[in-house]
Amino acid sequence: MNIVDVISLINQMQSDGVIERYAIGGAVGATFHLEFLSDTP
């Protein structure tokens, strides 16, 4: 599965009401937070 497929799937899930917009933004924010924590000793 490539990034285009993933974005398409997320858009479909949002259209179907499975997830809401804030869930997507929160997941992106969490990723940045976790990347920072993985770099600390």
RAUR-V383337 format. One record per run of one state. SS is the DSSP state (2 for helix, 1 for strand, 0 for the rest). FROM is the first residue (numbers start at 1). LEN is the number of residues. If there is no record, write none. Layout:
# RAUR-V383337
SS;FROM;LEN
SS;FROM;LEN
This chain:
# RAUR-V383337
0;1;2
2;3;14
0;17;4
2;21;19
0;40;2
